[in-house]
């Protein structure tokens, strides 16, 4: 008798994810919307370029037209909600009992869920990052101000934009495992990942700057998303920012594992 | 096909579950053997579902444990191949189709896709395989849950209140299914809060009340625990007949109008006595509801139960 391999659990989670219509709708429409924003914003800049002052032209960052903070907020909320719902959906419907009665090794179920969610959102994030860049730079090249992949910092920005999705999705899943309530989970995802960090600004108090530098959306906005970085101790460093991008989803994954393992269902 | 062996036994040992000050299940010990349908009976809130969930490792016992095939269920990798369970027909995501729901479960246990079509056919849902579960009736969801339980062709099956929501045809079908599964040598545990459901299905009974074991024995032995069979007699001379029967040592209870409920004497003997005294009888009917009665008596509040029950229906010698 063969036994279930981890690959089978991955396949099961893959089937579960895509057999819900909301998944394709959320990912499809979300991607279109964000790429559409990039096109719209780039066309705006293209059209008003002759009216820009010299100062405005000098300060123009083509990457910002591709993927603005607003687009990032949408991506973070979308991916975070997707991650939260993959686990909240199991608890609110009671499906979790069916799932765990079929596969009693809970840590393997959670690991498969984390892997599939991370992979799907990373693919989506990469598509969005590449798509927004391609569309906007194609438009802006008409004014000769497009960035190219070889420009300093561009690859880092594109990678950071792509990684926002899986980072948010895994954090969302951790929040979902802790909260186990649809509305509460989505509100918590929005608040923790986007709304609260939006109020964080570099200050004269270094301890606050150090604290802010632990928040994914903050380090994205004030470091990873910027092609050219100022050497300022008030701002997060690139290495520190990548560490934040790694540690949040890792902590969320550990929290999900522990919570699902310990709780009665 | 599997044969009945000592394997595939469910063993529950000192199982206890406390939620704060409330004890849902207290020191429960029993075994469920293959080749039989075992009814798991108890009133609502007796702790049946909690016990089943602990057997499946979904709830962590406060004390004690349960094993299947001598191992705790959590140690089995592909659960569906060892135990098929229907806990609650609602434990599904309404947004998925029946086929997708089952396919995900099958894939997670390394089972081939054709099992999905097989079990949907078996439970009579093949026609709605591509429909979303959200639109299913309770009866259809029960059938879907049974399909999921059968996916891995498991030697052990647990069903929690599977008859809820089924139409009469469905009830007949499910009883046949349980008997067939047991006849194939599987271990089948079916919970219910209605004795009548078990009467025609189960060979063995595990009865609990308020989280404690009341009985674990064959249906026949359990039935004998009740106050016994009674006979309903209708006669225009009820007072006279009551006096005659009482003289013979029967317990006679007037049941309104000209009806007497007699215990302690068989219908034949009552008829003979009436004939000898030339008392006319309009009706003489043995009552067979003793199983239900036994269940009601045994699961009633323990204080009431102690106050008015005979010594031979006491708890404790259940094993």
HADDOCK unambig.tbl for C-alpha pairs under 7 A between the chains (distance, minus, plus):
assign (segid A and resid 3 and name CA) (segid B and resid 77 and name CA) 6.97 0.50 0.50
assign (segid A and resid 3 and name CA) (segid B and resid 78 and name CA) 6.08 0.50 0.50
assign (segid A and resid 3 and name CA) (segid B and resid 110 and name CA) 6.41 0.50 0.50
assign (segid A and resid 4 and name CA) (segid B and resid 77 and name CA) 6.67 0.50 0.50
assign (segid A and resid 4 and name CA) (segid B and resid 78 and name CA) 5.59 0.50 0.50
assign (segid A and resid 4 and name CA) (segid B and resid 108 and name CA) 6.51 0.50 0.50
assign (segid A and resid 4 and name CA) (segid B and resid 109 and name CA) 4.82 0.50 0.50
assign (segid A and resid 4 and name CA) (segid B and resid 110 and name CA) 4.70 0.50 0.50
assign (segid A and resid 8 and name CA) (segid B and resid 107 and name CA) 5.52 0.50 0.50
assign (segid A and resid 8 and name CA) (segid B and resid 108 and name CA) 5.01 0.50 0.50
assign (segid A and resid 8 and name CA) (segid B and resid 109 and name CA) 6.83 0.50 0.50
assign (segid A and resid 8 and name CA) (segid B and resid 110 and name CA) 5.79 0.50 0.50
assign (segid A and resid 9 and name CA) (segid B and resid 107 and name CA) 6.89 0.50 0.50
assign (segid A and resid 9 and name CA) (segid B and resid 108 and name CA) 4.51 0.50 0.50
assign (segid A and resid 11 and name CA) (segid B and resid 107 and name CA) 6.45 0.50 0.50
assign (segid A and resid 12 and name CA) (segid B and resid 104 and name CA) 4.43 0.50 0.50
assign (segid A and resid 12 and name CA) (segid B and resid 105 and name CA) 6.63 0.50 0.50
assign (segid A and resid 12 and name CA) (segid B and resid 107 and name CA) 5.24 0.50 0.50
assign (segid A and resid 12 and name CA) (segid B and resid 108 and name CA) 4.98 0.50 0.50
assign (segid A and resid 15 and name CA) (segid B and resid 104 and name CA) 5.71 0.50 0.50
assign (segid A and resid 16 and name CA) (segid B and resid 104 and name CA) 6.12 0.50 0.50
assign (segid A and resid 19 and name CA) (segid B and resid 96 and name CA) 5.82 0.50 0.50
assign (segid A and resid 19 and name CA) (segid B and resid 100 and name CA) 6.36 0.50 0.50
assign (segid A and resid 20 and name CA) (segid B and resid 95 and name CA) 5.80 0.50 0.50
assign (segid A and resid 20 and name CA) (segid B and resid 96 and name CA) 5.78 0.50 0.50
assign (segid A and resid 93 and name CA) (segid B and resid 91 and name CA) 6.00 0.50 0.50
assign (segid A and resid 93 and name CA) (segid B and resid 92 and name CA) 6.11 0.50 0.50
assign (segid A and resid 93 and name CA) (segid B and resid 93 and name CA) 5.75 0.50 0.50
assign (segid A and resid 94 and name CA) (segid B and resid 90 and name CA) 6.89 0.50 0.50
assign (segid A and resid 94 and name CA) (segid B and resid 91 and name CA) 4.29 0.50 0.50
assign (segid A and resid 94 and name CA) (segid B and resid 92 and name CA) 6.35 0.50 0.50
assign (segid A and resid 95 and name CA) (segid B and resid 91 and name CA) 4.44 0.50 0.50
assign (segid A and resid 95 and name CA) (segid B and resid 92 and name CA) 4.59 0.50 0.50
assign (segid A and resid 95 and name CA) (segid B and resid 93 and name CA) 6.17 0.50 0.50
assign (segid A and resid 97 and name CA) (segid B and resid 58 and name CA) 6.88 0.50 0.50
assign (segid A and resid 97 and name CA) (segid B and resid 91 and name CA) 6.69 0.50 0.50
assign (segid A and resid 98 and name CA) (segid B and resid 91 and name CA) 6.18 0.50 0.50
assign (segid A and resid 101 and name CA) (segid B and resid 56 and name CA) 6.21 0.50 0.50
assign (segid A and resid 101 and name CA) (segid B and resid 79 and name CA) 6.35 0.50 0.50
assign (segid A and resid 102 and name CA) (segid B and resid 78 and name CA) 6.67 0.50 0.50
assign (segid A and resid 102 and name CA) (segid B and resid 79 and name CA) 4.59 0.50 0.50
assign (segid A and resid 102 and name CA) (segid B and resid 80 and name CA) 5.02 0.50 0.50
assign (segid A and resid 102 and name CA) (segid B and resid 105 and name CA) 6.82 0.50 0.50
assign (segid A and resid 103 and name CA) (segid B and resid 77 and name CA) 6.24 0.50 0.50
assign (segid A and resid 103 and name CA) (segid B and resid 78 and name CA) 5.70 0.50 0.50
assign (segid A and resid 103 and name CA) (segid B and resid 79 and name CA) 5.16 0.50 0.50
assign (segid A and resid 104 and name CA) (segid B and resid 74 and name CA) 4.86 0.50 0.50
assign (segid A and resid 104 and name CA) (segid B and resid 76 and name CA) 6.68 0.50 0.50
assign (segid A and resid 104 and name CA) (segid B and resid 77 and name CA) 6.51 0.50 0.50
assign (segid A and resid 104 and name CA) (segid B and resid 79 and name CA) 6.18 0.50 0.50
assign (segid A and resid 105 and name CA) (segid B and resid 74 and name CA) 6.21 0.50 0.50
assign (segid A and resid 105 and name CA) (segid B and resid 77 and name CA) 6.42 0.50 0.50
assign (segid A and resid 264 and name CA) (segid B and resid 58 and name CA) 5.79 0.50 0.50
assign (segid A and resid 264 and name CA) (segid B and resid 59 and name CA) 4.52 0.50 0.50
assign (segid A and resid 264 and name CA) (segid B and resid 60 and name CA) 6.35 0.50 0.50
assign (segid A and resid 265 and name CA) (segid B and resid 58 and name CA) 5.61 0.50 0.50
assign (segid A and resid 265 and name CA) (segid B and resid 59 and name CA) 6.26 0.50 0.50
